[in-house]
Amino acid sequence: MTASHSPARATAATLLALGAAAGPFYVIVGVAQILTREGFDWTRHALSLMSNGPLGWIQIANFLVSGLLVIAGAKGLRDAMPAGRGRLAAPLLVGVYGLGLIGAAFFTADPALGFPPGTPEGPPPSITTHGLLHFVSGGIGFLALIAACFVMAARYAAERQPAWTWLSIATGVLFFAGFAGIASGSGSRALTVAFYFAVLLAWTWLTLVFLKSAQKLSAHKSQL
């Protein structure tokens, strides 16, 4: 291994480690808020609603930090995939997901469904500009991550890794179904709960992809 390659691989490994930290960070901060924020009911309320109220800065920071970590991981993924199917599309799509999270931090969701406490029940009477941009940012990010699942599935299929292929396909399909359900605006508790589990699955998949890429880098380094 040349001296020029060693620092580049070390940097890619660090970026992938940062990306892998995004999912656990997002989930831990989210669960902590679910357990402690007054009036929040995860079977009715999307996590985005926690951006409102006196403690709304916690969820805003959660979106922002998680988004930055995902973008770092996307750069590491690009460096770890110099060739092969999806080497440009997959990191780009993951990076767009990170940008979507950052957009969700800057544009907060409108209060709704009785949260924060004191908010009228039901949907907001009108959608504000920042509420609309929050939905657009999140929607673009979610669709990018769904597309990344299928791009990586194609890459894993080309590499003859059936388990990773099917995991990626299943994640893309289930996350899309969860997003479509919550975007329907039906207010169904079942769809809200299903979306939470779909988000957890998507974060798990993304974390595993980052870790797998870092492991592959490490294995390649040990062979040189």
PyMOL CGO cylinders between C-alpha atoms (Angstrom):
from pymol import cmd
from pymol.cgo import CYLINDER

trace = [
    CYLINDER, 0.00, 0.00, 0.00, 1.44, 3.38, -0.97, 0.3, 1, 1, 1, 1, 1, 1,
    CYLINDER, 1.44, 3.38, -0.97, 1.79, 6.22, 1.50, 0.3, 1, 1, 1, 1, 1, 1,
    CYLINDER, 1.79, 6.22, 1.50, -0.77, 8.24, -0.47, 0.3, 1, 1, 1, 1, 1, 1,
    CYLINDER, -0.77, 8.24, -0.47, -3.37, 5.49, -0.21, 0.3, 1, 1, 1, 1, 1, 1,
    CYLINDER, -3.37, 5.49, -0.21, -3.01, 4.92, 3.53, 0.3, 1, 1, 1, 1, 1, 1,
    CYLINDER, -3.01, 4.92, 3.53, -4.24, 8.35, 4.73, 0.3, 1, 1, 1, 1, 1, 1,
    CYLINDER, -4.24, 8.35, 4.73, -7.11, 8.24, 2.22, 0.3, 1, 1, 1, 1, 1, 1,
    CYLINDER, -7.11, 8.24, 2.22, -8.30, 4.88, 3.51, 0.3, 1, 1, 1, 1, 1, 1,
    CYLINDER, -8.30, 4.88, 3.51, -7.95, 6.01, 7.12, 0.3, 1, 1, 1, 1, 1, 1,
    CYLINDER, -7.95, 6.01, 7.12, -10.04, 9.08, 6.34, 0.3, 1, 1, 1, 1, 1, 1,
    CYLINDER, -10.04, 9.08, 6.34, -12.69, 6.98, 4.59, 0.3, 1, 1, 1, 1, 1, 1,
    CYLINDER, -12.69, 6.98, 4.59, -12.83, 4.62, 7.58, 0.3, 1, 1, 1, 1, 1, 1,
    CYLINDER, -12.83, 4.62, 7.58, -13.29, 7.57, 9.95, 0.3, 1, 1, 1, 1, 1, 1,
    CYLINDER, -13.29, 7.57, 9.95, -16.07, 9.02, 7.81, 0.3, 1, 1, 1, 1, 1, 1,
    CYLINDER, -16.07, 9.02, 7.81, -17.82, 5.66, 7.66, 0.3, 1, 1, 1, 1, 1, 1,
    CYLINDER, -17.82, 5.66, 7.66, -17.58, 5.37, 11.45, 0.3, 1, 1, 1, 1, 1, 1,
    CYLINDER, -17.58, 5.37, 11.45, -19.20, 8.79, 11.76, 0.3, 1, 1, 1, 1, 1, 1,
    CYLINDER, -19.20, 8.79, 11.76, -21.95, 7.70, 9.38, 0.3, 1, 1, 1, 1, 1, 1,
    CYLINDER, -21.95, 7.70, 9.38, -22.51, 4.51, 11.37, 0.3, 1, 1, 1, 1, 1, 1,
    CYLINDER, -22.51, 4.51, 11.37, -22.99, 6.62, 14.51, 0.3, 1, 1, 1, 1, 1, 1,
    CYLINDER, -22.99, 6.62, 14.51, -25.86, 8.59, 12.93, 0.3, 1, 1, 1, 1, 1, 1,
    CYLINDER, -25.86, 8.59, 12.93, -28.53, 5.91, 13.34, 0.3, 1, 1, 1, 1, 1, 1,
    CYLINDER, -28.53, 5.91, 13.34, -27.83, 5.06, 17.00, 0.3, 1, 1, 1, 1, 1, 1,
    CYLINDER, -27.83, 5.06, 17.00, -27.56, 8.77, 17.83, 0.3, 1, 1, 1, 1, 1, 1,
    CYLINDER, -27.56, 8.77, 17.83, -30.89, 9.59, 16.16, 0.3, 1, 1, 1, 1, 1, 1,
    CYLINDER, -30.89, 9.59, 16.16, -32.72, 6.66, 17.72, 0.3, 1, 1, 1, 1, 1, 1,
    CYLINDER, -32.72, 6.66, 17.72, -31.34, 7.17, 21.24, 0.3, 1, 1, 1, 1, 1, 1,
    CYLINDER, -31.34, 7.17, 21.24, -32.16, 10.88, 21.27, 0.3, 1, 1, 1, 1, 1, 1,
    CYLINDER, -32.16, 10.88, 21.27, -35.59, 10.16, 19.82, 0.3, 1, 1, 1, 1, 1, 1,
    CYLINDER, -35.59, 10.16, 19.82, -36.44, 7.44, 22.34, 0.3, 1, 1, 1, 1, 1, 1,
    CYLINDER, -36.44, 7.44, 22.34, -35.21, 9.62, 25.22, 0.3, 1, 1, 1, 1, 1, 1,
    CYLINDER, -35.21, 9.62, 25.22, -37.63, 12.33, 24.12, 0.3, 1, 1, 1, 1, 1, 1,
    CYLINDER, -37.63, 12.33, 24.12, -40.50, 9.89, 23.64, 0.3, 1, 1, 1, 1, 1, 1,
    CYLINDER, -40.50, 9.89, 23.64, -40.04, 8.78, 27.24, 0.3, 1, 1, 1, 1, 1, 1,
    CYLINDER, -40.04, 8.78, 27.24, -39.72, 12.26, 28.74, 0.3, 1, 1, 1, 1, 1, 1,
    CYLINDER, -39.72, 12.26, 28.74, -41.59, 14.86, 26.67, 0.3, 1, 1, 1, 1, 1, 1,
    CYLINDER, -41.59, 14.86, 26.67, -44.91, 15.73, 28.27, 0.3, 1, 1, 1, 1, 1, 1,
    CYLINDER, -44.91, 15.73, 28.27, -47.93, 15.03, 26.10, 0.3, 1, 1, 1, 1, 1, 1,
    CYLINDER, -47.93, 15.03, 26.10, -46.07, 13.13, 23.39, 0.3, 1, 1, 1, 1, 1, 1,
    CYLINDER, -46.07, 13.13, 23.39, -47.73, 9.91, 22.22, 0.3, 1, 1, 1, 1, 1, 1,
    CYLINDER, -47.73, 9.91, 22.22, -45.60, 7.98, 19.73, 0.3, 1, 1, 1, 1, 1, 1,
    CYLINDER, -45.60, 7.98, 19.73, -48.64, 6.06, 18.51, 0.3, 1, 1, 1, 1, 1, 1,
    CYLINDER, -48.64, 6.06, 18.51, -50.18, 9.36, 17.35, 0.3, 1, 1, 1, 1, 1, 1,
    CYLINDER, -50.18, 9.36, 17.35, -47.36, 11.86, 16.92, 0.3, 1, 1, 1, 1, 1, 1,
    CYLINDER, -47.36, 11.86, 16.92, -44.52, 11.87, 14.41, 0.3, 1, 1, 1, 1, 1, 1,
    CYLINDER, -44.52, 11.87, 14.41, -41.10, 12.55, 15.93, 0.3, 1, 1, 1, 1, 1, 1,
    CYLINDER, -41.10, 12.55, 15.93, -40.93, 15.75, 13.88, 0.3, 1, 1, 1, 1, 1, 1,
    CYLINDER, -40.93, 15.75, 13.88, -43.54, 17.34, 16.13, 0.3, 1, 1, 1, 1, 1, 1,
    CYLINDER, -43.54, 17.34, 16.13, -40.96, 17.38, 18.93, 0.3, 1, 1, 1, 1, 1, 1,
    CYLINDER, -40.96, 17.38, 18.93, -39.21, 20.23, 17.13, 0.3, 1, 1, 1, 1, 1, 1,
    CYLINDER, -39.21, 20.23, 17.13, -41.88, 22.45, 18.69, 0.3, 1, 1, 1, 1, 1, 1,
    CYLINDER, -41.88, 22.45, 18.69, -42.17, 23.71, 22.24, 0.3, 1, 1, 1, 1, 1, 1,
    CYLINDER, -42.17, 23.71, 22.24, -39.56, 24.87, 24.79, 0.3, 1, 1, 1, 1, 1, 1,
    CYLINDER, -39.56, 24.87, 24.79, -37.52, 21.67, 24.31, 0.3, 1, 1, 1, 1, 1, 1,
    CYLINDER, -37.52, 21.67, 24.31, -37.89, 21.66, 20.55, 0.3, 1, 1, 1, 1, 1, 1,
    CYLINDER, -37.89, 21.66, 20.55, -34.21, 22.49, 20.14, 0.3, 1, 1, 1, 1, 1, 1,
    CYLINDER, -34.21, 22.49, 20.14, -33.37, 18.90, 21.14, 0.3, 1, 1, 1, 1, 1, 1,
    CYLINDER, -33.37, 18.90, 21.14, -35.10, 17.36, 18.13, 0.3, 1, 1, 1, 1, 1, 1,
    CYLINDER, -35.10, 17.36, 18.13, -33.82, 20.15, 15.88, 0.3, 1, 1, 1, 1, 1, 1,
    CYLINDER, -33.82, 20.15, 15.88, -30.29, 19.31, 17.03, 0.3, 1, 1, 1, 1, 1, 1,
    CYLINDER, -30.29, 19.31, 17.03, -31.06, 15.62, 16.52, 0.3, 1, 1, 1, 1, 1, 1,
    CYLINDER, -31.06, 15.62, 16.52, -31.99, 16.25, 12.88, 0.3, 1, 1, 1, 1, 1, 1,
    CYLINDER, -31.99, 16.25, 12.88, -28.98, 18.49, 12.32, 0.3, 1, 1, 1, 1, 1, 1,
    CYLINDER, -28.98, 18.49, 12.32, -26.31, 16.30, 13.91, 0.3, 1, 1, 1, 1, 1, 1,
    CYLINDER, -26.31, 16.30, 13.91, -27.71, 13.11, 12.38, 0.3, 1, 1, 1, 1, 1, 1,
    CYLINDER, -27.71, 13.11, 12.38, -27.79, 14.76, 8.95, 0.3, 1, 1, 1, 1, 1, 1,
    CYLINDER, -27.79, 14.76, 8.95, -24.17, 15.89, 9.21, 0.3, 1, 1, 1, 1, 1, 1,
    CYLINDER, -24.17, 15.89, 9.21, -23.09, 12.41, 10.31, 0.3, 1, 1, 1, 1, 1, 1,
    CYLINDER, -23.09, 12.41, 10.31, -24.95, 10.82, 7.38, 0.3, 1, 1, 1, 1, 1, 1,
    CYLINDER, -24.95, 10.82, 7.38, -23.26, 13.20, 4.93, 0.3, 1, 1, 1, 1, 1, 1,
    CYLINDER, -23.26, 13.20, 4.93, -19.88, 12.29, 6.41, 0.3, 1, 1, 1, 1, 1, 1,
    CYLINDER, -19.88, 12.29, 6.41, -20.76, 8.63, 5.98, 0.3, 1, 1, 1, 1, 1, 1,
    CYLINDER, -20.76, 8.63, 5.98, -21.84, 9.24, 2.37, 0.3, 1, 1, 1, 1, 1, 1,
    CYLINDER, -21.84, 9.24, 2.37, -18.42, 10.74, 1.62, 0.3, 1, 1, 1, 1, 1, 1,
    CYLINDER, -18.42, 10.74, 1.62, -16.76, 7.75, 3.25, 0.3, 1, 1, 1, 1, 1, 1,
    CYLINDER, -16.76, 7.75, 3.25, -18.98, 5.41, 1.23, 0.3, 1, 1, 1, 1, 1, 1,
    CYLINDER, -18.98, 5.41, 1.23, -17.93, 7.15, -1.97, 0.3, 1, 1, 1, 1, 1, 1,
    CYLINDER, -17.93, 7.15, -1.97, -14.25, 6.76, -1.08, 0.3, 1, 1, 1, 1, 1, 1,
    CYLINDER, -14.25, 6.76, -1.08, -14.79, 3.11, -0.19, 0.3, 1, 1, 1, 1, 1, 1,
    CYLINDER, -14.79, 3.11, -0.19, -16.55, 2.38, -3.52, 0.3, 1, 1, 1, 1, 1, 1,
    CYLINDER, -16.55, 2.38, -3.52, -14.04, 3.38, -6.22, 0.3, 1, 1, 1, 1, 1, 1,
    CYLINDER, -14.04, 3.38, -6.22, -15.58, 1.00, -8.75, 0.3, 1, 1, 1, 1, 1, 1,
    CYLINDER, -15.58, 1.00, -8.75, -18.60, -1.17, -9.35, 0.3, 1, 1, 1, 1, 1, 1,
    CYLINDER, -18.60, -1.17, -9.35, -22.34, -0.74, -9.75, 0.3, 1, 1, 1, 1, 1, 1,
    CYLINDER, -22.34, -0.74, -9.75, -23.85, 2.21, -7.91, 0.3, 1, 1, 1, 1, 1, 1,
    CYLINDER, -23.85, 2.21, -7.91, -20.49, 3.73, -6.94, 0.3, 1, 1, 1, 1, 1, 1,
    CYLINDER, -20.49, 3.73, -6.94, -21.75, 7.23, -7.78, 0.3, 1, 1, 1, 1, 1, 1,
    CYLINDER, -21.75, 7.23, -7.78, -25.49, 6.92, -7.22, 0.3, 1, 1, 1, 1, 1, 1,
    CYLINDER, -25.49, 6.92, -7.22, -25.47, 5.24, -3.81, 0.3, 1, 1, 1, 1, 1, 1,
    CYLINDER, -25.47, 5.24, -3.81, -23.28, 7.78, -1.97, 0.3, 1, 1, 1, 1, 1, 1,
    CYLINDER, -23.28, 7.78, -1.97, -25.11, 10.64, -3.69, 0.3, 1, 1, 1, 1, 1, 1,
    CYLINDER, -25.11, 10.64, -3.69, -28.51, 9.33, -2.62, 0.3, 1, 1, 1, 1, 1, 1,
    CYLINDER, -28.51, 9.33, -2.62, -27.34, 8.75, 0.95, 0.3, 1, 1, 1, 1, 1, 1,
    CYLINDER, -27.34, 8.75, 0.95, -25.95, 12.28, 0.97, 0.3, 1, 1, 1, 1, 1, 1,
    CYLINDER, -25.95, 12.28, 0.97, -29.31, 13.65, -0.17, 0.3, 1, 1, 1, 1, 1, 1,
    CYLINDER, -29.31, 13.65, -0.17, -30.92, 11.83, 2.75, 0.3, 1, 1, 1, 1, 1, 1,
    CYLINDER, -30.92, 11.83, 2.75, -28.48, 13.63, 5.06, 0.3, 1, 1, 1, 1, 1, 1,
    CYLINDER, -28.48, 13.63, 5.06, -29.41, 16.95, 3.47, 0.3, 1, 1, 1, 1, 1, 1,
    CYLINDER, -29.41, 16.95, 3.47, -33.08, 16.11, 3.98, 0.3, 1, 1, 1, 1, 1, 1,
    CYLINDER, -33.08, 16.11, 3.98, -32.45, 15.66, 7.70, 0.3, 1, 1, 1, 1, 1, 1,
    CYLINDER, -32.45, 15.66, 7.70, -30.68, 19.02, 7.84, 0.3, 1, 1, 1, 1, 1, 1,
    CYLINDER, -30.68, 19.02, 7.84, -33.59, 20.61, 5.99, 0.3, 1, 1, 1, 1, 1, 1,
    CYLINDER, -33.59, 20.61, 5.99, -35.96, 19.11, 8.56, 0.3, 1, 1, 1, 1, 1, 1,
    CYLINDER, -35.96, 19.11, 8.56, -33.88, 20.79, 11.27, 0.3, 1, 1, 1, 1, 1, 1,
    CYLINDER, -33.88, 20.79, 11.27, -34.12, 24.25, 9.70, 0.3, 1, 1, 1, 1, 1, 1,
    CYLINDER, -34.12, 24.25, 9.70, -37.81, 23.98, 8.78, 0.3, 1, 1, 1, 1, 1, 1,
    CYLINDER, -37.81, 23.98, 8.78, -39.87, 22.76, 11.73, 0.3, 1, 1, 1, 1, 1, 1,
    CYLINDER, -39.87, 22.76, 11.73, -43.11, 20.83, 11.41, 0.3, 1, 1, 1, 1, 1, 1,
    CYLINDER, -43.11, 20.83, 11.41, -46.32, 22.61, 12.30, 0.3, 1, 1, 1, 1, 1, 1,
    CYLINDER, -46.32, 22.61, 12.30, -47.77, 21.79, 15.75, 0.3, 1, 1, 1, 1, 1, 1,
    CYLINDER, -47.77, 21.79, 15.75, -50.65, 19.33, 15.42, 0.3, 1, 1, 1, 1, 1, 1,
    CYLINDER, -50.65, 19.33, 15.42, -52.71, 16.63, 17.11, 0.3, 1, 1, 1, 1, 1, 1,
    CYLINDER, -52.71, 16.63, 17.11, -52.52, 18.25, 20.51, 0.3, 1, 1, 1, 1, 1, 1,
    CYLINDER, -52.52, 18.25, 20.51, -48.72, 18.49, 20.61, 0.3, 1, 1, 1, 1, 1, 1,
    CYLINDER, -48.72, 18.49, 20.61, -47.09, 20.44, 22.10, 0.3, 1, 1, 1, 1, 1, 1,
    CYLINDER, -47.09, 20.44, 22.10, -49.60, 20.56, 25.00, 0.3, 1, 1, 1, 1, 1, 1,
    CYLINDER, -49.60, 20.56, 25.00, -52.10, 23.32, 24.35, 0.3, 1, 1, 1, 1, 1, 1,
    CYLINDER, -52.10, 23.32, 24.35, -52.16, 22.72, 20.60, 0.3, 1, 1, 1, 1, 1, 1,
    CYLINDER, -52.16, 22.72, 20.60, -55.69, 22.01, 19.27, 0.3, 1, 1, 1, 1, 1, 1,
    CYLINDER, -55.69, 22.01, 19.27, -56.45, 18.42, 18.36, 0.3, 1, 1, 1, 1, 1, 1,
    CYLINDER, -56.45, 18.42, 18.36, -56.42, 17.47, 14.71, 0.3, 1, 1, 1, 1, 1, 1,
    CYLINDER, -56.42, 17.47, 14.71, -54.26, 18.70, 11.86, 0.3, 1, 1, 1, 1, 1, 1,
    CYLINDER, -54.26, 18.70, 11.86, -53.04, 22.31, 11.75, 0.3, 1, 1, 1, 1, 1, 1,
    CYLINDER, -53.04, 22.31, 11.75, -55.71, 24.71, 10.45, 0.3, 1, 1, 1, 1, 1, 1,
    CYLINDER, -55.71, 24.71, 10.45, -53.28, 25.89, 7.78, 0.3, 1, 1, 1, 1, 1, 1,
    CYLINDER, -53.28, 25.89, 7.78, -49.85, 24.74, 6.62, 0.3, 1, 1, 1, 1, 1, 1,
    CYLINDER, -49.85, 24.74, 6.62, -47.12, 27.31, 7.15, 0.3, 1, 1, 1, 1, 1, 1,
    CYLINDER, -47.12, 27.31, 7.15, -44.20, 27.77, 4.79, 0.3, 1, 1, 1, 1, 1, 1,
    CYLINDER, -44.20, 27.77, 4.79, -41.76, 26.18, 7.21, 0.3, 1, 1, 1, 1, 1, 1,
    CYLINDER, -41.76, 26.18, 7.21, -44.17, 23.30, 7.80, 0.3, 1, 1, 1, 1, 1, 1,
    CYLINDER, -44.17, 23.30, 7.80, -44.43, 22.69, 4.05, 0.3, 1, 1, 1, 1, 1, 1,
    CYLINDER, -44.43, 22.69, 4.05, -40.65, 22.87, 3.61, 0.3, 1, 1, 1, 1, 1, 1,
    CYLINDER, -40.65, 22.87, 3.61, -40.22, 20.43, 6.47, 0.3, 1, 1, 1, 1, 1, 1,
    CYLINDER, -40.22, 20.43, 6.47, -42.45, 17.93, 4.69, 0.3, 1, 1, 1, 1, 1, 1,
    CYLINDER, -42.45, 17.93, 4.69, -40.69, 18.53, 1.36, 0.3, 1, 1, 1, 1, 1, 1,
    CYLINDER, -40.69, 18.53, 1.36, -37.21, 18.15, 2.91, 0.3, 1, 1, 1, 1, 1, 1,
    CYLINDER, -37.21, 18.15, 2.91, -38.20, 14.98, 4.71, 0.3, 1, 1, 1, 1, 1, 1,
    CYLINDER, -38.20, 14.98, 4.71, -39.97, 13.57, 1.67, 0.3, 1, 1, 1, 1, 1, 1,
    CYLINDER, -39.97, 13.57, 1.67, -37.00, 14.14, -0.63, 0.3, 1, 1, 1, 1, 1, 1,
    CYLINDER, -37.00, 14.14, -0.63, -34.66, 12.63, 1.95, 0.3, 1, 1, 1, 1, 1, 1,
    CYLINDER, -34.66, 12.63, 1.95, -36.84, 9.58, 2.48, 0.3, 1, 1, 1, 1, 1, 1,
    CYLINDER, -36.84, 9.58, 2.48, -37.23, 8.93, -1.25, 0.3, 1, 1, 1, 1, 1, 1,
    CYLINDER, -37.23, 8.93, -1.25, -33.46, 9.28, -1.72, 0.3, 1, 1, 1, 1, 1, 1,
    CYLINDER, -33.46, 9.28, -1.72, -32.81, 6.71, 1.00, 0.3, 1, 1, 1, 1, 1, 1,
    CYLINDER, -32.81, 6.71, 1.00, -35.38, 4.35, -0.49, 0.3, 1, 1, 1, 1, 1, 1,
    CYLINDER, -35.38, 4.35, -0.49, -33.66, 4.67, -3.88, 0.3, 1, 1, 1, 1, 1, 1,
    CYLINDER, -33.66, 4.67, -3.88, -30.28, 4.07, -2.19, 0.3, 1, 1, 1, 1, 1, 1,
    CYLINDER, -30.28, 4.07, -2.19, -31.64, 0.77, -0.84, 0.3, 1, 1, 1, 1, 1, 1,
    CYLINDER, -31.64, 0.77, -0.84, -32.37, -0.46, -4.35, 0.3, 1, 1, 1, 1, 1, 1,
    CYLINDER, -32.37, -0.46, -4.35, -29.10, 0.85, -5.78, 0.3, 1, 1, 1, 1, 1, 1,
    CYLINDER, -29.10, 0.85, -5.78, -27.17, -0.98, -3.09, 0.3, 1, 1, 1, 1, 1, 1,
    CYLINDER, -27.17, -0.98, -3.09, -29.32, -4.07, -3.68, 0.3, 1, 1, 1, 1, 1, 1,
    CYLINDER, -29.32, -4.07, -3.68, -28.19, -4.06, -7.32, 0.3, 1, 1, 1, 1, 1, 1,
    CYLINDER, -28.19, -4.06, -7.32, -24.57, -3.66, -6.22, 0.3, 1, 1, 1, 1, 1, 1,
    CYLINDER, -24.57, -3.66, -6.22, -24.81, -6.51, -3.72, 0.3, 1, 1, 1, 1, 1, 1,
    CYLINDER, -24.81, -6.51, -3.72, -26.50, -8.68, -6.36, 0.3, 1, 1, 1, 1, 1, 1,
    CYLINDER, -26.50, -8.68, -6.36, -23.61, -8.01, -8.75, 0.3, 1, 1, 1, 1, 1, 1,
    CYLINDER, -23.61, -8.01, -8.75, -21.22, -9.00, -5.95, 0.3, 1, 1, 1, 1, 1, 1,
    CYLINDER, -21.22, -9.00, -5.95, -23.24, -12.19, -5.36, 0.3, 1, 1, 1, 1, 1, 1,
    CYLINDER, -23.24, -12.19, -5.36, -24.24, -11.33, -1.80, 0.3, 1, 1, 1, 1, 1, 1,
    CYLINDER, -24.24, -11.33, -1.80, -27.86, -12.56, -1.68, 0.3, 1, 1, 1, 1, 1, 1,
    CYLINDER, -27.86, -12.56, -1.68, -28.45, -11.84, 2.03, 0.3, 1, 1, 1, 1, 1, 1,
    CYLINDER, -28.45, -11.84, 2.03, -27.43, -8.20, 1.64, 0.3, 1, 1, 1, 1, 1, 1,
    CYLINDER, -27.43, -8.20, 1.64, -29.35, -7.97, -1.63, 0.3, 1, 1, 1, 1, 1, 1,
    CYLINDER, -29.35, -7.97, -1.63, -32.62, -9.09, -0.07, 0.3, 1, 1, 1, 1, 1, 1,
    CYLINDER, -32.62, -9.09, -0.07, -32.07, -7.07, 3.09, 0.3, 1, 1, 1, 1, 1, 1,
    CYLINDER, -32.07, -7.07, 3.09, -31.67, -3.95, 0.96, 0.3, 1, 1, 1, 1, 1, 1,
    CYLINDER, -31.67, -3.95, 0.96, -34.75, -4.73, -1.14, 0.3, 1, 1, 1, 1, 1, 1,
    CYLINDER, -34.75, -4.73, -1.14, -36.87, -5.47, 1.94, 0.3, 1, 1, 1, 1, 1, 1,
    CYLINDER, -36.87, -5.47, 1.94, -35.73, -2.26, 3.62, 0.3, 1, 1, 1, 1, 1, 1,
    CYLINDER, -35.73, -2.26, 3.62, -36.55, -0.19, 0.55, 0.3, 1, 1, 1, 1, 1, 1,
    CYLINDER, -36.55, -0.19, 0.55, -40.00, -1.75, 0.14, 0.3, 1, 1, 1, 1, 1, 1,
    CYLINDER, -40.00, -1.75, 0.14, -40.98, -1.55, 3.82, 0.3, 1, 1, 1, 1, 1, 1,
    CYLINDER, -40.98, -1.55, 3.82, -39.65, 1.97, 4.27, 0.3, 1, 1, 1, 1, 1, 1,
    CYLINDER, -39.65, 1.97, 4.27, -41.55, 3.14, 1.19, 0.3, 1, 1, 1, 1, 1, 1,
    CYLINDER, -41.55, 3.14, 1.19, -44.73, 1.50, 2.52, 0.3, 1, 1, 1, 1, 1, 1,
    CYLINDER, -44.73, 1.50, 2.52, -44.26, 3.16, 5.90, 0.3, 1, 1, 1, 1, 1, 1,
    CYLINDER, -44.26, 3.16, 5.90, -43.63, 6.56, 4.34, 0.3, 1, 1, 1, 1, 1, 1,
    CYLINDER, -43.63, 6.56, 4.34, -46.63, 6.22, 2.02, 0.3, 1, 1, 1, 1, 1, 1,
    CYLINDER, -46.63, 6.22, 2.02, -48.81, 5.30, 4.98, 0.3, 1, 1, 1, 1, 1, 1,
    CYLINDER, -48.81, 5.30, 4.98, -47.81, 8.29, 7.11, 0.3, 1, 1, 1, 1, 1, 1,
    CYLINDER, -47.81, 8.29, 7.11, -47.95, 10.65, 4.11, 0.3, 1, 1, 1, 1, 1, 1,
    CYLINDER, -47.95, 10.65, 4.11, -51.56, 9.65, 3.49, 0.3, 1, 1, 1, 1, 1, 1,
    CYLINDER, -51.56, 9.65, 3.49, -52.53, 11.79, 6.47, 0.3, 1, 1, 1, 1, 1, 1,
    CYLINDER, -52.53, 11.79, 6.47, -55.09, 9.28, 7.71, 0.3, 1, 1, 1, 1, 1, 1,
    CYLINDER, -55.09, 9.28, 7.71, -54.02, 9.74, 11.32, 0.3, 1, 1, 1, 1, 1, 1,
    CYLINDER, -54.02, 9.74, 11.32, -54.20, 5.97, 11.88, 0.3, 1, 1, 1, 1, 1, 1,
    CYLINDER, -54.20, 5.97, 11.88, -52.32, 4.83, 14.99, 0.3, 1, 1, 1, 1, 1, 1,
    CYLINDER, -52.32, 4.83, 14.99, -51.39, 1.59, 13.22, 0.3, 1, 1, 1, 1, 1, 1,
    CYLINDER, -51.39, 1.59, 13.22, -49.79, 3.49, 10.32, 0.3, 1, 1, 1, 1, 1, 1,
    CYLINDER, -49.79, 3.49, 10.32, -47.96, 5.81, 12.71, 0.3, 1, 1, 1, 1, 1, 1,
    CYLINDER, -47.96, 5.81, 12.71, -46.52, 2.86, 14.65, 0.3, 1, 1, 1, 1, 1, 1,
    CYLINDER, -46.52, 2.86, 14.65, -45.64, 1.10, 11.39, 0.3, 1, 1, 1, 1, 1, 1,
    CYLINDER, -45.64, 1.10, 11.39, -43.77, 4.20, 10.23, 0.3, 1, 1, 1, 1, 1, 1,
    CYLINDER, -43.77, 4.20, 10.23, -41.70, 4.26, 13.43, 0.3, 1, 1, 1, 1, 1, 1,
    CYLINDER, -41.70, 4.26, 13.43, -40.64, 0.66, 12.84, 0.3, 1, 1, 1, 1, 1, 1,
    CYLINDER, -40.64, 0.66, 12.84, -39.92, 1.42, 9.16, 0.3, 1, 1, 1, 1, 1, 1,
    CYLINDER, -39.92, 1.42, 9.16, -37.67, 4.31, 10.19, 0.3, 1, 1, 1, 1, 1, 1,
    CYLINDER, -37.67, 4.31, 10.19, -35.90, 2.06, 12.70, 0.3, 1, 1, 1, 1, 1, 1,
    CYLINDER, -35.90, 2.06, 12.70, -35.36, -0.54, 9.97, 0.3, 1, 1, 1, 1, 1, 1,
    CYLINDER, -35.36, -0.54, 9.97, -34.01, 2.09, 7.56, 0.3, 1, 1, 1, 1, 1, 1,
    CYLINDER, -34.01, 2.09, 7.56, -31.56, 3.45, 10.14, 0.3, 1, 1, 1, 1, 1, 1,
    CYLINDER, -31.56, 3.45, 10.14, -30.45, -0.10, 10.97, 0.3, 1, 1, 1, 1, 1, 1,
    CYLINDER, -30.45, -0.10, 10.97, -29.84, -0.85, 7.29, 0.3, 1, 1, 1, 1, 1, 1,
    CYLINDER, -29.84, -0.85, 7.29, -27.88, 2.35, 6.74, 0.3, 1, 1, 1, 1, 1, 1,
    CYLINDER, -27.88, 2.35, 6.74, -25.75, 1.72, 9.83, 0.3, 1, 1, 1, 1, 1, 1,
    CYLINDER, -25.75, 1.72, 9.83, -24.99, -1.82, 8.65, 0.3, 1, 1, 1, 1, 1, 1,
    CYLINDER, -24.99, -1.82, 8.65, -24.05, -0.57, 5.17, 0.3, 1, 1, 1, 1, 1, 1,
    CYLINDER, -24.05, -0.57, 5.17, -21.57, 1.91, 6.66, 0.3, 1, 1, 1, 1, 1, 1,
    CYLINDER, -21.57, 1.91, 6.66, -20.12, -0.76, 8.97, 0.3, 1, 1, 1, 1, 1, 1,
    CYLINDER, -20.12, -0.76, 8.97, -19.87, -3.31, 6.16, 0.3, 1, 1, 1, 1, 1, 1,
    CYLINDER, -19.87, -3.31, 6.16, -18.03, -0.80, 3.95, 0.3, 1, 1, 1, 1, 1, 1,
    CYLINDER, -18.03, -0.80, 3.95, -15.64, 0.04, 6.79, 0.3, 1, 1, 1, 1, 1, 1,
    CYLINDER, -15.64, 0.04, 6.79, -15.01, -3.66, 7.41, 0.3, 1, 1, 1, 1, 1, 1,
    CYLINDER, -15.01, -3.66, 7.41, -14.29, -4.18, 3.72, 0.3, 1, 1, 1, 1, 1, 1,
    CYLINDER, -14.29, -4.18, 3.72, -11.79, -1.31, 3.80, 0.3, 1, 1, 1, 1, 1, 1,
    CYLINDER, -11.79, -1.31, 3.80, -10.10, -2.82, 6.84, 0.3, 1, 1, 1, 1, 1, 1,
    CYLINDER, -10.10, -2.82, 6.84, -9.90, -6.26, 5.22, 0.3, 1, 1, 1, 1, 1, 1,
    CYLINDER, -9.90, -6.26, 5.22, -8.42, -4.77, 2.06, 0.3, 1, 1, 1, 1, 1, 1,
    CYLINDER, -8.42, -4.77, 2.06, -5.86, -2.85, 4.11, 0.3, 1, 1, 1, 1, 1, 1,
    CYLINDER, -5.86, -2.85, 4.11, -4.74, -6.02, 5.93, 0.3, 1, 1, 1, 1, 1, 1,
    CYLINDER, -4.74, -6.02, 5.93, -4.13, -7.76, 2.62, 0.3, 1, 1, 1, 1, 1, 1,
    CYLINDER, -4.13, -7.76, 2.62, -1.76, -5.05, 1.38, 0.3, 1, 1, 1, 1, 1, 1,
]
cmd.load_cgo(trace, "trace")
